[in-house]
Amino acid sequence: MRRYCVKFYPFGIIKKHLEDFSSQAEGTRVNADIEYLHRMRVAGRRLRTALSTFKKLLPIDYVRAVKTDVRAVSRMLGKARDCDMQVVFVRRTIKERVLFEHNAALEKLLGLLKRQRRTIQARVIKKLDIFKNRNSFEGMHQALDASIDTQLPSTCVLCRVAIKKTEKRLRDYLSFKKYIRQPENVQELHRMRIAAKHLRYTLENLEPLYGKKINIFIEAAHSIQTILGRLHDLDVWIAQLPFLAAKKKNDRAYQDALIALRKHCIALRKKSYKEFLSIWKEQKKENLWPRLRAHIKHAQEL
């Protein structure tokens, strides 16, 4: 573990994520580009992970307040992001003529999704207004600045925090190994994706302590998170399509299009699951996660 002056390090990480989160708020409100919402959502996840990692170095009331406020906004952003991705998916399916004979009906589905997205956007704006009116951004920064003046951790304390949190995140992630060959276990694979995400963000937050060698493990967790995220998006689609079909029960062409789209999603899911297995096998062959444990142990001794 690197031995240098680290007293401001955790606060710098948290402040960066706070700034990233707040800087995307106006773009998310206007919604001219879906990437503003995506970046705000990612920054919120990184912020909550950092607060969890360094919670013993911060006043507990501060950690709870920030996580509560950010989670409230993030939940609504998540619903909006899901809809954004569905719009993108249907647009791509139409453009690439994957189900060409159903394109006219898929345009109806696209219109329905866009209307749903506008409804969600009104809720996003309302949530952001509440957040803004409470001066949450300003309050977070002020409380953090006050903590910097009073809560300066020693290097040894920070190293213990880092190692303990990394071991926990890795243990949580590997606890899902038993579900890897159960493609039908949608919820557990989804939880594995979340665990991979938490592991990745924790390692990113601790990279200044662990050094650049940790990046190989960050990329590995990112690979699993990405492919399981694709799997989850398809699972959401497969589950939601019957409800979307019910919106136009008397439209035969629309019904046929959604049946075809569901079959297409199931085929894509099988392909994504095979890709997930391939990535997992490759990481296992490289002895990746035992190497991370060894890296943590070695870092502790430096």
C-alpha positions as CSV (number, residue, x, y, z in Angstrom):
1,M,0.0,0.0,0.0
2,R,1.4,3.4,-1.0
3,R,2.7,5.4,2.0
4,Y,2.3,9.0,1.3
5,C,0.2,11.9,2.6
6,V,-3.4,10.8,2.1
7,K,-5.3,12.9,4.5
8,F,-7.3,14.7,1.8
9,Y,-7.6,11.7,-0.6
10,P,-11.0,10.3,0.3
11,F,-12.6,13.7,0.4
12,G,-11.1,14.6,-3.0
13,I,-12.7,11.4,-4.5
14,I,-16.1,12.2,-3.0
15,K,-16.0,15.8,-4.0
16,K,-15.2,14.8,-7.6
17,H,-18.2,12.5,-7.8
18,L,-20.4,15.2,-6.2
19,E,-19.3,17.6,-8.9
20,D,-19.8,15.1,-11.7
21,F,-23.3,14.3,-10.3
22,S,-24.4,18.0,-10.0
23,S,-22.8,19.1,-13.3
24,Q,-25.1,16.9,-15.3
25,A,-28.3,18.1,-13.6
26,E,-29.2,20.8,-16.1
27,G,-28.5,18.7,-19.2
28,T,-30.6,15.9,-17.6
29,R,-33.5,18.4,-17.1
30,V,-33.4,19.7,-20.7
31,N,-32.9,16.1,-22.0
32,A,-31.5,17.2,-25.4
33,D,-29.0,14.4,-25.2
34,I,-29.6,11.1,-23.3
35,E,-25.9,11.0,-22.3
36,Y,-26.4,13.7,-19.6
37,L,-28.8,11.5,-17.7
38,H,-26.5,8.5,-18.2
39,R,-23.5,10.4,-16.8
40,M,-25.5,11.7,-13.9
41,R,-26.7,8.2,-13.1
42,V,-23.1,6.8,-13.2
43,A,-21.8,9.6,-11.1
44,G,-24.5,9.0,-8.5
45,R,-23.5,5.3,-8.4
46,R,-19.9,6.2,-8.0
47,L,-20.7,8.7,-5.3
48,R,-22.7,6.2,-3.3
49,T,-19.9,3.6,-3.6
50,A,-17.3,6.1,-2.4
51,L,-19.5,7.1,0.5
52,S,-19.9,3.4,1.4
53,T,-16.1,2.8,1.0
54,F,-15.1,5.8,3.2
55,K,-18.1,6.0,5.5
56,K,-16.1,5.5,8.7
57,L,-14.1,8.6,7.8
58,L,-17.1,10.8,7.5
59,P,-19.9,11.9,9.9
60,I,-22.6,9.2,9.7
61,D,-25.4,11.8,9.3
62,Y,-23.7,13.2,6.3
63,V,-23.3,9.8,4.7
64,R,-26.9,8.9,5.3
65,A,-28.3,12.2,4.0
66,V,-26.2,12.3,0.8
67,K,-27.0,8.6,0.0
68,T,-30.7,9.1,0.6
69,D,-30.9,12.2,-1.6
70,V,-28.8,10.8,-4.4
71,R,-30.6,7.4,-4.3
72,A,-34.0,9.2,-4.6
73,V,-32.9,11.0,-7.8
74,S,-31.1,7.9,-9.1
75,R,-34.2,5.7,-8.9
76,M,-36.1,8.0,-11.2
77,L,-33.0,8.3,-13.5
78,G,-32.9,4.6,-13.7
79,K,-36.5,4.4,-15.0
80,A,-35.7,7.0,-17.6
81,R,-32.5,5.3,-18.7
82,D,-34.3,2.0,-19.1
83,C,-36.8,3.7,-21.4
84,D,-34.1,5.5,-23.3
85,M,-32.3,2.2,-24.0
86,Q,-35.6,0.7,-25.2
87,V,-36.1,3.6,-27.6
88,V,-32.6,3.2,-28.9
89,F,-33.1,-0.6,-29.2
90,V,-36.3,-0.3,-31.3
91,R,-34.8,2.5,-33.4
92,R,-31.8,0.3,-34.2
93,T,-34.0,-2.7,-35.0
94,I,-36.0,-0.6,-37.4
95,K,-33.0,1.0,-39.0
96,E,-31.1,-2.3,-39.4
97,R,-34.2,-4.0,-40.8
98,V,-33.7,-6.9,-38.5
99,L,-37.5,-7.5,-38.5
100,F,-38.2,-5.5,-41.7
101,E,-41.6,-6.9,-42.4
102,H,-42.7,-5.6,-39.0
103,N,-41.2,-2.1,-39.2
104,A,-44.5,-0.3,-39.6
105,A,-45.8,-1.9,-36.4
106,L,-42.5,-1.3,-34.6
107,E,-42.9,2.4,-35.4
108,K,-46.1,2.3,-33.3
109,L,-44.2,0.7,-30.5
110,L,-41.5,3.4,-30.8
111,G,-44.2,6.1,-30.5
112,L,-45.6,4.4,-27.4
113,L,-42.2,4.3,-25.8
114,K,-41.5,8.0,-26.6
115,R,-44.8,9.0,-24.9
116,Q,-43.8,6.9,-21.8
117,R,-40.4,8.6,-21.8
118,R,-42.0,12.1,-21.8
119,T,-44.2,11.1,-18.8
120,I,-41.1,9.9,-17.0
121,Q,-39.2,13.1,-17.9
122,A,-41.8,15.1,-16.1
123,R,-41.2,13.0,-13.0
124,V,-37.4,13.4,-13.4
125,I,-37.8,17.2,-13.5
126,K,-40.0,17.2,-10.5
127,K,-37.4,15.1,-8.5
128,L,-34.6,17.4,-9.6
129,D,-36.6,20.5,-8.5
130,I,-37.1,19.0,-5.1
131,F,-33.4,18.2,-4.9
132,K,-32.6,21.8,-6.0
133,N,-35.1,23.5,-3.7
134,R,-33.6,21.6,-0.7
135,N,-30.2,23.0,-1.7
136,S,-28.9,19.4,-1.6
137,F,-25.9,20.1,-3.8
138,E,-24.7,23.1,-1.8
139,G,-25.4,21.3,1.5
140,M,-23.4,18.2,0.4
141,H,-20.4,20.4,-0.5
142,Q,-20.6,22.4,2.7
143,A,-20.8,19.3,4.9
144,L,-17.9,17.7,3.1
145,D,-15.7,20.9,3.5
146,A,-16.5,20.8,7.2
147,S,-15.4,17.2,7.4
148,I,-12.1,17.9,5.7
149,D,-11.3,20.3,8.5
150,T,-12.1,17.8,11.3
151,Q,-11.9,14.2,9.9
152,L,-8.4,13.6,8.5
153,P,-7.6,9.9,8.5
154,S,-4.1,8.5,9.0
155,T,-2.5,6.4,6.3
156,C,-2.8,3.3,8.4
157,V,-6.5,3.8,9.0
158,L,-7.1,4.5,5.3
159,C,-5.2,1.3,4.3
160,R,-7.2,-0.8,6.6
161,V,-10.5,0.7,5.2
162,A,-9.3,0.0,1.7
163,I,-8.3,-3.6,2.2
164,K,-11.4,-4.5,4.2
165,K,-13.8,-2.9,1.7
166,T,-12.1,-4.5,-1.3
167,E,-12.2,-8.0,0.3
168,K,-15.9,-7.5,1.1
169,R,-16.7,-6.4,-2.5
170,L,-14.8,-9.3,-4.0
171,R,-16.4,-11.8,-1.6
172,D,-19.9,-10.5,-2.5
173,Y,-19.1,-10.7,-6.2
174,L,-17.7,-14.3,-6.0
175,S,-20.7,-15.5,-3.9
176,F,-22.7,-15.6,-7.2
177,K,-20.4,-18.1,-8.9
178,K,-23.0,-20.9,-8.2
179,Y,-25.5,-19.1,-10.5
180,I,-23.2,-18.7,-13.5
181,R,-24.5,-21.8,-15.3
182,Q,-28.1,-21.1,-14.5
183,P,-29.1,-18.7,-17.4
184,E,-32.8,-18.9,-16.3
185,N,-31.9,-17.4,-12.9
186,V,-32.6,-13.8,-14.0
187,Q,-32.6,-12.1,-10.6
188,E,-29.3,-13.7,-9.3
189,L,-27.5,-12.8,-12.5
190,H,-28.8,-9.3,-12.2
191,R,-27.5,-9.2,-8.6
192,M,-24.1,-10.5,-9.8
193,R,-24.0,-7.5,-12.3
194,I,-24.6,-5.1,-9.4
195,A,-21.9,-6.8,-7.3
196,A,-19.4,-6.5,-10.3
197,K,-20.3,-2.9,-10.6
198,H,-19.7,-2.2,-6.9
199,L,-16.4,-4.1,-7.1
200,R,-15.3,-2.0,-10.1
201,Y,-16.3,1.3,-8.6
202,T,-14.6,0.5,-5.3
203,L,-11.4,-0.5,-7.1
204,E,-11.5,2.8,-9.1
205,N,-11.9,4.8,-5.9
206,L,-8.9,3.0,-4.4
207,E,-6.6,3.0,-7.4
208,P,-4.5,5.9,-6.0
209,L,-3.7,3.7,-3.1
210,Y,-3.3,0.3,-4.9
211,G,-1.5,1.7,-7.9
212,K,-1.9,1.2,-11.7
213,K,-1.7,-2.6,-11.5
214,I,-5.2,-2.6,-10.1
215,N,-6.5,-1.5,-13.5
216,I,-6.5,-5.0,-14.9
217,F,-9.0,-6.0,-12.2
218,I,-11.1,-2.9,-12.8
219,E,-11.3,-3.8,-16.5
220,A,-12.3,-7.4,-15.7
221,A,-15.1,-6.3,-13.4
222,H,-16.2,-3.8,-16.1
223,S,-16.4,-6.6,-18.7
224,I,-18.6,-8.7,-16.5
225,Q,-20.8,-5.7,-15.6
226,T,-21.2,-4.8,-19.2
227,I,-22.2,-8.2,-20.5
228,L,-24.5,-8.9,-17.6
229,G,-26.0,-5.4,-18.1
230,R,-26.8,-6.4,-21.7
231,L,-28.4,-9.6,-20.4
232,H,-30.5,-7.6,-17.9
233,D,-31.7,-5.2,-20.5
234,L,-32.9,-8.1,-22.6
235,D,-34.6,-9.7,-19.6
236,V,-36.4,-6.5,-18.9
237,W,-37.6,-6.4,-22.6
238,I,-38.7,-10.0,-22.6
239,A,-40.7,-9.4,-19.4
240,Q,-42.2,-6.1,-20.5
241,L,-43.2,-7.0,-24.1
242,P,-46.5,-8.8,-23.0
243,F,-47.6,-5.6,-21.2
244,L,-46.7,-3.4,-24.2
245,A,-48.6,-5.9,-26.4
246,A,-51.7,-5.4,-24.2
247,K,-51.7,-1.7,-25.2
248,K,-53.1,-2.5,-28.6
249,K,-54.9,-5.8,-28.3
250,N,-56.9,-5.3,-31.5
251,D,-54.0,-4.5,-33.7
252,R,-53.0,-7.8,-35.3
253,A,-49.9,-6.4,-37.0
254,Y,-48.7,-4.8,-33.8
255,Q,-49.2,-8.1,-31.9
256,D,-47.3,-10.0,-34.5
257,A,-44.4,-7.5,-34.4
258,L,-44.1,-7.8,-30.6
259,I,-44.1,-11.6,-30.8
260,A,-41.3,-11.4,-33.4
261,L,-39.4,-8.8,-31.3
262,R,-39.7,-11.1,-28.2
263,K,-38.2,-14.0,-30.2
264,H,-35.4,-11.7,-31.4
265,C,-34.7,-10.6,-27.8
266,I,-34.6,-14.3,-26.6
267,A,-32.1,-15.1,-29.4
268,L,-29.9,-12.1,-28.4
269,R,-30.1,-13.1,-24.8
270,K,-28.8,-16.6,-25.6
271,K,-25.9,-15.0,-27.5
272,S,-25.1,-12.6,-24.7
273,Y,-25.2,-15.4,-22.1
274,K,-22.7,-17.4,-24.2
275,E,-20.5,-14.3,-24.4
276,F,-20.7,-14.0,-20.6
277,L,-19.7,-17.6,-20.1
278,S,-16.7,-17.1,-22.4
279,I,-15.6,-14.0,-20.5
280,W,-16.0,-15.8,-17.2
281,K,-14.0,-18.8,-18.4
282,E,-11.2,-16.6,-19.7
283,Q,-10.9,-14.7,-16.4
284,K,-10.9,-18.0,-14.5
285,K,-8.2,-19.3,-16.8
286,E,-6.1,-16.2,-16.0
287,N,-6.6,-16.9,-12.3
288,L,-7.8,-13.3,-12.1
289,W,-9.7,-13.0,-8.8
290,P,-7.1,-15.1,-6.7
291,R,-4.6,-12.7,-8.2
292,L,-6.6,-9.7,-6.9
293,R,-6.6,-11.2,-3.4
294,A,-2.8,-11.7,-3.6
295,H,-2.4,-8.1,-4.8
296,I,-4.4,-6.8,-1.8
297,K,-2.4,-8.9,0.6
298,H,0.9,-7.7,-1.0
299,A,-0.3,-4.1,-0.9
300,Q,-1.0,-4.5,2.8
301,E,2.5,-5.5,3.5
302,L,4.2,-2.6,1.6
